[in-house]
Amino acid sequence: MLRKWYETGLRFECLACGRCCRGEPGYVWCSMEELERISSFVGMPLQLFISMYAIQIGKEWSLKEEHNGDCVFYDRKSAKCLIYEVRPSQCKTFPFWPSILASKEKWDSLAKSCPGINRGRLYTFEEVNKIAFTQPMKHKL
């Protein structure tokens, strides 16, 4: 069996700094079920919600972003996600994405901008793999 660089586990604690929600352009991929859940949470009919807050890229959907790269649901005043309770799985599984777990160098590089990496709770190898590899992943870093 091939050994993974993180076989002893990884530490992560979300510090709610919002750095993963703002800045560089990117995509927050959402399934139609996630879009439905978010639209219900914000109290908006699905089609209106999609027209205001989502964008279709090929056959996939992403939340829109502001001109500065912030997620449309990131509030800079409060430094909070406005839909945290129903955020997409891409957000829930960060930083345990296959693209980040591909190497220790990628993990360490991300740690330079994410202060929660390498601190807090220790996630076991099994927990990391369950988070990273049981969710449908479309995102890339």
TORVEXTOR-443916 format. One record per residue (C-alpha): residue number from 1; z, x negated, y negated; residue in one letter. Coordinates in Angstrom, 1 decimal, padded with zeros to 4 digits. Layout:
<nodes>
node num = NUM, z = Z, x = X, y = Y, residuo = A
...
</nodes>
This chain:
<nodes>
node num = 1, z = 000.0, x = 000.0, y = 000.0, residuo = M
node num = 2, z = -000.9, x = -001.3, y = -003.4, residuo = L
node num = 3, z = 002.1, x = -002.0, y = -005.6, residuo = R
node num = 4, z = 002.2, x = -000.7, y = -009.1, residuo = K
node num = 5, z = 003.5, x = -002.7, y = -012.0, residuo = W
node num = 6, z = 006.0, x = 000.1, y = -012.8, residuo = Y
node num = 7, z = 007.4, x = 000.5, y = -009.3, residuo = E
node num = 8, z = 011.0, x = 000.0, y = -010.6, residuo = T
node num = 9, z = 010.5, x = 002.9, y = -013.0, residuo = G
node num = 10, z = 010.0, x = 003.2, y = -016.8, residuo = L
node num = 11, z = 012.3, x = 004.1, y = -019.6, residuo = R
node num = 12, z = 011.2, x = 006.6, y = -022.2, residuo = F
node num = 13, z = 013.1, x = 008.8, y = -024.7, residuo = E
node num = 14, z = 011.2, x = 010.9, y = -027.2, residuo = C
node num = 15, z = 012.6, x = 010.2, y = -030.6, residuo = L
node num = 16, z = 010.6, x = 013.0, y = -032.2, residuo = A
node num = 17, z = 009.1, x = 010.5, y = -034.7, residuo = C
node num = 18, z = 005.7, x = 012.3, y = -034.6, residuo = G
node num = 19, z = 003.7, x = 009.1, y = -034.3, residuo = R
node num = 20, z = 001.8, x = 010.5, y = -031.3, residuo = C
node num = 21, z = 000.9, x = 013.6, y = -033.3, residuo = C
node num = 22, z = -000.5, x = 012.0, y = -036.3, residuo = R
node num = 23, z = -002.6, x = 009.2, y = -037.6, residuo = G
node num = 24, z = -005.6, x = 008.1, y = -035.6, residuo = E
node num = 25, z = -008.3, x = 010.7, y = -034.8, residuo = P
node num = 26, z = -008.4, x = 012.0, y = -031.2, residuo = G
node num = 27, z = -008.3, x = 015.1, y = -029.1, residuo = Y
node num = 28, z = -005.5, x = 017.3, y = -027.8, residuo = V
node num = 29, z = -007.2, x = 018.8, y = -024.8, residuo = W
node num = 30, z = -006.1, x = 022.4, y = -024.0, residuo = C
node num = 31, z = -007.0, x = 024.7, y = -021.1, residuo = S
node num = 32, z = -007.8, x = 028.3, y = -022.0, residuo = M
node num = 33, z = -004.4, x = 029.3, y = -020.6, residuo = E
node num = 34, z = -002.7, x = 026.9, y = -023.0, residuo = E
node num = 35, z = -004.7, x = 028.2, y = -025.9, residuo = L
node num = 36, z = -003.7, x = 031.8, y = -024.9, residuo = E
node num = 37, z = 000.0, x = 030.7, y = -024.7, residuo = R
node num = 38, z = -000.1, x = 029.0, y = -028.1, residuo = I
node num = 39, z = -001.9, x = 031.9, y = -029.7, residuo = S
node num = 40, z = 000.7, x = 034.3, y = -028.4, residuo = S
node num = 41, z = 003.5, x = 032.0, y = -029.6, residuo = F
node num = 42, z = 002.1, x = 032.0, y = -033.1, residuo = V
node num = 43, z = 001.4, x = 035.8, y = -033.0, residuo = G
node num = 44, z = -002.3, x = 035.6, y = -033.4, residuo = M
node num = 45, z = -005.2, x = 037.2, y = -031.4, residuo = P
node num = 46, z = -006.8, x = 034.5, y = -029.2, residuo = L
node num = 47, z = -010.3, x = 034.6, y = -030.8, residuo = Q
node num = 48, z = -008.9, x = 034.3, y = -034.3, residuo = L
node num = 49, z = -006.6, x = 031.5, y = -033.2, residuo = F
node num = 50, z = -009.5, x = 029.6, y = -031.6, residuo = I
node num = 51, z = -011.6, x = 030.0, y = -034.7, residuo = S
node num = 52, z = -008.8, x = 028.6, y = -036.9, residuo = M
node num = 53, z = -007.1, x = 026.0, y = -034.7, residuo = Y
node num = 54, z = -009.4, x = 024.9, y = -031.8, residuo = A
node num = 55, z = -012.7, x = 023.2, y = -031.4, residuo = I
node num = 56, z = -015.0, x = 023.2, y = -028.4, residuo = Q
node num = 57, z = -016.4, x = 019.9, y = -027.3, residuo = I
node num = 58, z = -018.9, x = 020.4, y = -024.5, residuo = G
node num = 59, z = -017.2, x = 022.8, y = -022.2, residuo = K
node num = 60, z = -013.7, x = 021.7, y = -023.1, residuo = E
node num = 61, z = -011.3, x = 022.7, y = -025.9, residuo = W
node num = 62, z = -009.1, x = 020.7, y = -028.2, residuo = S
node num = 63, z = -006.7, x = 021.5, y = -031.0, residuo = L
node num = 64, z = -008.2, x = 020.7, y = -034.4, residuo = K
node num = 65, z = -006.8, x = 017.9, y = -036.5, residuo = E
node num = 66, z = -006.4, x = 017.5, y = -040.2, residuo = E
node num = 67, z = -008.6, x = 015.2, y = -042.2, residuo = H
node num = 68, z = -005.9, x = 012.5, y = -042.0, residuo = N
node num = 69, z = -005.9, x = 012.6, y = -038.2, residuo = G
node num = 70, z = -002.7, x = 014.7, y = -037.8, residuo = D
node num = 71, z = -002.6, x = 017.4, y = -035.2, residuo = C
node num = 72, z = -003.1, x = 020.8, y = -036.9, residuo = V
node num = 73, z = 000.4, x = 021.8, y = -035.6, residuo = F
node num = 74, z = 002.2, x = 018.7, y = -036.8, residuo = Y
node num = 75, z = 004.4, x = 019.4, y = -039.9, residuo = D
node num = 76, z = 004.9, x = 016.2, y = -042.0, residuo = R
node num = 77, z = 007.6, x = 017.8, y = -044.1, residuo = K
node num = 78, z = 009.9, x = 018.5, y = -041.1, residuo = S
node num = 79, z = 008.3, x = 015.8, y = -038.9, residuo = A
node num = 80, z = 008.1, x = 018.4, y = -036.2, residuo = K
node num = 81, z = 005.6, x = 020.0, y = -033.9, residuo = C
node num = 82, z = 005.3, x = 023.7, y = -034.9, residuo = L
node num = 83, z = 004.4, x = 024.7, y = -031.3, residuo = I
node num = 84, z = 006.7, x = 022.3, y = -029.4, residuo = Y
node num = 85, z = 008.0, x = 025.0, y = -027.0, residuo = E
node num = 86, z = 004.4, x = 025.8, y = -025.9, residuo = V
node num = 87, z = 002.7, x = 022.4, y = -026.5, residuo = R
node num = 88, z = -000.2, x = 021.5, y = -024.2, residuo = P
node num = 89, z = 000.4, x = 019.5, y = -021.1, residuo = S
node num = 90, z = -001.3, x = 016.5, y = -022.7, residuo = Q
node num = 91, z = 001.6, x = 016.4, y = -025.2, residuo = C
node num = 92, z = 004.3, x = 017.1, y = -022.6, residuo = K
node num = 93, z = 003.2, x = 014.3, y = -020.3, residuo = T
node num = 94, z = 003.0, x = 011.6, y = -023.0, residuo = F
node num = 95, z = 003.3, x = 008.6, y = -022.5, residuo = P
node num = 96, z = 002.9, x = 008.9, y = -018.8, residuo = F
node num = 97, z = -000.9, x = 009.1, y = -018.9, residuo = W
node num = 98, z = -003.0, x = 007.4, y = -016.2, residuo = P
node num = 99, z = -004.8, x = 005.5, y = -019.0, residuo = S
node num = 100, z = -001.5, x = 004.1, y = -020.3, residuo = I
node num = 101, z = -000.1, x = 003.4, y = -016.8, residuo = L
node num = 102, z = -003.2, x = 001.4, y = -015.9, residuo = A
node num = 103, z = -001.5, x = -001.8, y = -016.9, residuo = S
node num = 104, z = 001.7, x = -003.2, y = -018.3, residuo = K
node num = 105, z = -000.3, x = -004.6, y = -021.2, residuo = E
node num = 106, z = -001.4, x = -001.1, y = -022.2, residuo = K
node num = 107, z = 002.2, x = 000.2, y = -021.9, residuo = W
node num = 108, z = 003.5, x = -002.7, y = -023.9, residuo = D
node num = 109, z = 000.8, x = -002.3, y = -026.5, residuo = S
node num = 110, z = 001.7, x = 001.4, y = -027.0, residuo = L
node num = 111, z = 005.4, x = 000.5, y = -027.2, residuo = A
node num = 112, z = 004.5, x = -001.3, y = -030.5, residuo = K
node num = 113, z = 003.8, x = 002.1, y = -032.1, residuo = S
node num = 114, z = 006.0, x = 004.4, y = -030.0, residuo = C
node num = 115, z = 009.7, x = 003.6, y = -030.5, residuo = P
node num = 116, z = 010.8, x = 005.7, y = -027.5, residuo = G
node num = 117, z = 009.0, x = 003.5, y = -025.0, residuo = I
node num = 118, z = 011.3, x = 001.2, y = -023.1, residuo = N
node num = 119, z = 014.5, x = 003.0, y = -024.1, residuo = R
node num = 120, z = 016.5, x = 006.0, y = -023.0, residuo = G
node num = 121, z = 016.2, x = 007.6, y = -019.6, residuo = R
node num = 122, z = 014.9, x = 005.7, y = -016.6, residuo = L
node num = 123, z = 012.1, x = 007.6, y = -014.9, residuo = Y
node num = 124, z = 011.7, x = 006.6, y = -011.3, residuo = T
node num = 125, z = 008.4, x = 005.5, y = -009.9, residuo = F
node num = 126, z = 008.1, x = 008.9, y = -008.2, residuo = E
node num = 127, z = 008.9, x = 010.8, y = -011.4, residuo = E
node num = 128, z = 006.3, x = 008.8, y = -013.4, residuo = V
node num = 129, z = 003.6, x = 009.5, y = -010.8, residuo = N
node num = 130, z = 004.4, x = 013.2, y = -010.5, residuo = K
node num = 131, z = 004.1, x = 013.5, y = -014.3, residuo = I
node num = 132, z = 001.0, x = 011.3, y = -014.6, residuo = A
node num = 133, z = -001.0, x = 012.4, y = -011.6, residuo = F
node num = 134, z = -000.3, x = 016.0, y = -010.9, residuo = T
node num = 135, z = -001.5, x = 017.3, y = -014.3, residuo = Q
node num = 136, z = -005.1, x = 017.9, y = -015.1, residuo = P
node num = 137, z = -005.8, x = 014.9, y = -017.4, residuo = M
node num = 138, z = -008.7, x = 014.8, y = -019.8, residuo = K
node num = 139, z = -007.2, x = 012.6, y = -022.5, residuo = H
node num = 140, z = -007.8, x = 008.9, y = -023.0, residuo = K
node num = 141, z = -006.0, x = 006.4, y = -025.2, residuo = L
</nodes>
